[in-house]
Amino acid sequence: MRMKGFAKHYYLMLIPGFLWLFVFSIVPMFGIIISFQYFNPGKGILGSDWAGLEHFKYMFLLKDTQEVFSNTLVIASMKIVANLIAPLLFALMLNELSLMILRRWIQTIVYLPHFLSWVILGGIVLDLFSYNGPVNQLTALFGFQPKLFFADSQLFPFLVVGSDVWKEFGFGTIIYLAALTGINPALYEAANIDGAGRWRSLWHITLPGIRTTAVLLTVLSLGNVLNAGFDQIFNLYNPLVYSTGDIIDTWVYRTGLLNLQYELATAVGLLKSVVGFLLISVSYYLAYRFVNYRIF
């Protein structure tokens, strides 16, 4: 009976979260009707004429939509891979430091960018890679000509991925460090007695010890394949890099809010949401299947 009382308090704590979810995520879903209409702002959603699947058919014929879906998949996939490898490698190196004070300072420093918004970090990155910025000044010492990095459509995806890793790898490092603390130190002692060096201990003890965490993070990241990061791209991109840097969310923003093509933008956003929901469902199934992770 006492445990049931505690459970009621936990459910009461969830009420504000459910209210926020309902107001800002469930209620706006009514707007997806626009993608099936010839939307007229004067008539509103309920008064506009029905269009059926016309906007979805038109969407697949547009070169722009094909391009933004391709860009989104490329950038998001690169981010997923980089944000899995970089934190893992850094956590393994940081774990080898025996001086705890230095280790904590480094951990704190690399974790700080995670708390900054892309409005701030975007300005910092643009300044660093500007024509007269530190990066061009440094490369000039080696004889290279100054370059407009963020005007180069070929470099832009790599700059996006690199800056995203800089922002987020500190957070991923903490997760892997927490997993490393769960490895039994007796295993390393036994390996030392058997004559195993650091590399053998790393391969046979450390990596298997954090394998579950690595698999879980990998599987859960599959749900973000269509989320290439609107905040970051919006603060970094420009018309010169639309061919490789324009993603679904930024295209929907420009098409729907700036060009007033509400129906087409809603159709693209709805397709992205449906595919994203399927990917998230698959990722959680795989997480439960391989590492026994479940939400409920």
C-alpha positions in Angstrom: 0.0 0.0 0.0 2.8 2.4 0.8 4.5 1.7 -2.6 1.2 2.5 -4.3 1.2 5.9 -2.5 4.7 6.7 -3.8 3.6 5.7 -7.3 0.7 8.2 -7.2 3.2 11.0 -6.3 5.4 10.0 -9.3 2.4 10.1 -11.6 1.4 13.6 -10.2 4.9 14.8 -11.0 4.4 13.8 -14.6 1.2 15.9 -15.1 3.1 19.2 -16.0 5.2 17.3 -18.5 2.1 15.7 -20.1 0.3 19.0 -20.2 3.3 20.6 -22.0 3.5 17.7 -24.4 -0.3 18.0 -25.1 -0.3 21.8 -25.7 2.8 22.1 -27.7 3.1 18.7 -29.5 -0.4 17.1 -29.7 -2.7 20.1 -30.4 -0.5 21.5 -33.2 -0.8 18.2 -35.0 -4.2 19.4 -36.2 -2.3 21.6 -38.6 -1.2 18.6 -40.7 -4.6 18.9 -42.5 -3.1 21.8 -44.4 -0.9 19.3 -46.4 -4.1 17.8 -47.9 -5.7 21.2 -48.8 -5.5 24.1 -51.1 -4.9 26.2 -48.0 -6.4 29.7 -48.0 -5.5 31.7 -44.9 -8.6 33.8 -45.3 -10.9 30.7 -45.1 -8.7 28.9 -42.5 -8.1 25.2 -42.1 -11.8 24.3 -41.8 -12.9 26.3 -44.8 -10.1 25.6 -47.3 -10.8 23.3 -50.3 -9.6 19.7 -50.2 -6.6 18.7 -52.4 -6.0 15.1 -51.4 -2.5 13.9 -52.2 -1.7 16.5 -54.8 1.0 18.2 -52.7 2.7 15.0 -51.9 2.8 14.0 -55.6 4.2 17.5 -56.5 6.7 17.2 -53.6 8.3 14.1 -55.1 8.6 15.8 -58.5 10.5 18.8 -57.2 14.3 18.7 -57.5 14.6 20.8 -54.4 12.9 18.3 -52.1 15.0 15.5 -53.5 18.1 17.6 -52.8 17.1 18.5 -49.2 16.3 14.9 -48.3 19.6 13.8 -49.7 21.5 16.6 -47.8 19.6 15.7 -44.6 20.6 12.0 -44.8 24.2 12.8 -45.6 24.7 15.4 -42.8 22.7 13.4 -40.2 24.6 10.2 -41.0 28.0 11.9 -40.8 27.0 13.4 -37.4 25.8 10.1 -36.0 29.1 8.3 -36.9 31.3 11.2 -35.7 29.4 11.7 -32.5 29.8 8.0 -31.7 33.5 7.7 -32.5 34.9 11.0 -31.1 33.4 10.7 -27.6 34.5 7.1 -27.3 38.1 7.7 -28.3 38.3 10.8 -26.1 36.8 8.9 -23.1 39.4 6.1 -23.6 42.3 8.6 -23.7 40.9 10.6 -20.7 40.5 7.4 -18.7 44.2 6.7 -19.0 45.1 10.0 -17.2 46.2 9.2 -13.7 46.2 12.8 -12.5 42.5 13.3 -11.4 42.7 17.1 -11.1 43.8 17.4 -14.7 41.3 14.9 -15.8 38.4 16.8 -14.2 39.5 20.1 -15.7 39.7 18.7 -19.2 36.3 17.0 -18.7 34.7 20.3 -17.6 36.3 22.3 -20.4 35.1 19.9 -23.2 31.7 19.7 -21.7 31.0 23.5 -21.6 30.0 23.9 -25.3 27.1 21.5 -24.7 25.3 24.2 -22.7 25.7 27.0 -25.3 23.1 27.6 -27.9 23.9 27.6 -31.6 23.2 31.3 -31.8 26.3 31.8 -29.7 28.4 29.0 -31.1 27.4 29.8 -34.6 28.8 33.3 -34.3 32.0 31.9 -32.8 32.5 29.4 -35.6 31.7 31.9 -38.3 34.3 34.3 -36.8 36.9 31.6 -36.5 36.5 30.6 -40.2 35.9 34.1 -41.5 38.1 35.6 -44.3 40.2 37.5 -41.7 39.7 35.0 -38.9 42.3 33.0 -36.9 42.0 29.9 -39.2 42.9 31.9 -42.3 45.7 33.7 -40.4 47.1 30.4 -39.3 47.0 28.8 -42.8 48.6 32.0 -44.3 51.7 31.2 -42.2 52.1 28.0 -44.4 51.6 29.8 -47.6 47.9 29.2 -48.2 45.6 31.9 -49.6 42.7 33.1 -47.4 39.5 31.2 -48.1 35.8 31.8 -47.5 35.1 28.5 -45.8 31.4 28.9 -45.3 30.9 30.0 -48.9 32.3 26.6 -50.2 29.4 24.2 -50.7 31.8 21.2 -50.7 33.3 22.1 -47.3 30.1 23.1 -45.6 28.9 19.6 -44.6 32.2 18.8 -43.0 32.3 22.2 -41.2 28.8 21.4 -39.9 29.8 18.0 -38.7 33.0 19.2 -37.1 31.4 22.0 -35.2 28.6 19.7 -34.0 31.2 17.2 -32.7 33.0 20.1 -30.9 29.7 21.0 -29.2 28.5 17.6 -28.2 31.4 15.2 -27.8 32.0 16.3 -24.2 28.5 15.1 -23.2 29.1 11.8 -25.0 32.4 11.5 -23.2 30.7 11.7 -19.8 28.4 8.8 -20.8 31.3 6.6 -21.8 33.3 7.6 -18.7 30.4 6.5 -16.5 30.3 3.2 -18.3 34.1 2.8 -17.8 33.7 3.2 -14.0 31.4 0.2 -14.0 34.2 -2.2 -15.2 35.6 -4.3 -12.3 39.2 -3.2 -11.5 40.0 -6.8 -10.6 39.9 -7.6 -14.3 42.7 -5.3 -15.0 44.7 -6.6 -12.1 44.3 -10.2 -13.3 45.3 -9.1 -16.8 48.5 -7.4 -15.5 49.4 -10.6 -13.6 48.9 -12.6 -16.8 51.3 -10.2 -18.6 48.8 -8.2 -20.6 49.8 -4.7 -21.6 47.6 -1.7 -22.0 46.5 -2.5 -25.6 45.5 -6.0 -24.7 43.6 -4.8 -21.7 41.9 -2.2 -23.8 40.9 -4.7 -26.4 39.8 -7.6 -24.1 38.5 -5.7 -21.1 37.7 -2.1 -21.7 36.0 -2.3 -25.1 33.9 -5.3 -24.1 33.0 -3.6 -20.9 31.4 -0.6 -22.6 30.1 -2.5 -25.6 26.5 -2.4 -24.3 26.6 1.4 -23.9 28.1 1.9 -27.4 25.5 -0.4 -29.0 22.7 1.4 -27.1 23.8 4.9 -28.2 24.3 3.7 -31.8 20.9 2.1 -32.0 19.1 5.1 -30.4 20.8 7.5 -32.7 19.2 5.8 -35.7 16.0 7.7 -34.8 17.8 11.0 -35.6 18.7 10.2 -39.2 16.3 12.9 -40.5 17.3 15.4 -37.9 20.4 17.1 -39.2 20.1 20.0 -36.7 17.9 23.0 -37.7 19.4 25.4 -35.1 23.0 24.8 -36.3 22.3 24.8 -40.0 20.1 27.9 -39.8 22.8 29.9 -38.0 25.6 28.7 -40.3 24.3 28.4 -43.8 23.8 30.9 -46.6 22.4 30.8 -50.2 25.9 29.8 -51.6 25.8 26.4 -49.8 22.1 25.5 -50.3 23.1 22.7 -52.7 24.8 20.7 -49.9 23.7 22.4 -46.7 20.0 22.9 -47.1 18.1 20.3 -45.0 14.5 19.4 -44.6 13.8 21.7 -41.6 15.5 24.8 -43.1 13.8 24.2 -46.4 10.4 23.9 -44.7 11.0 27.1 -42.8 11.8 29.1 -46.0 9.1 27.5 -48.1 6.4 27.7 -45.5 7.0 30.9 -43.6 9.0 33.0 -46.1 7.5 31.9 -49.4 4.0 31.3 -48.0 3.7 27.8 -49.6 2.1 26.4 -46.5 0.7 23.2 -48.1 3.9 22.0 -49.6 6.0 22.8 -46.5 3.5 21.0 -44.3 3.5 18.0 -46.7 7.3 17.7 -46.5 7.3 18.2 -42.7 4.6 15.5 -42.3 6.6 13.0 -44.4 9.6 13.7 -42.4 7.7 13.2 -39.1 6.2 9.9 -40.3 9.6 8.5 -41.5 11.2 9.7 -38.2 8.5 8.0 -36.1 9.1 4.7 -37.9 12.9 5.0 -37.5 12.5 5.8 -33.8 10.2 2.8 -33.4 12.7 0.6 -35.1 15.6 2.0 -33.1 13.8 1.3 -29.8 12.9 -2.2 -30.9 16.6 -2.9 -31.8 17.7 -1.4 -28.4 15.3 -3.8 -26.6 16.3 -6.7 -28.8 20.1 -6.4 -28.5 20.8 -4.6 -25.2 17.5 -5.2 -23.3 16.8 -1.4 -23.1 13.2 -0.3 -22.8 11.4 2.8 -21.8 8.2 1.2 -20.4 
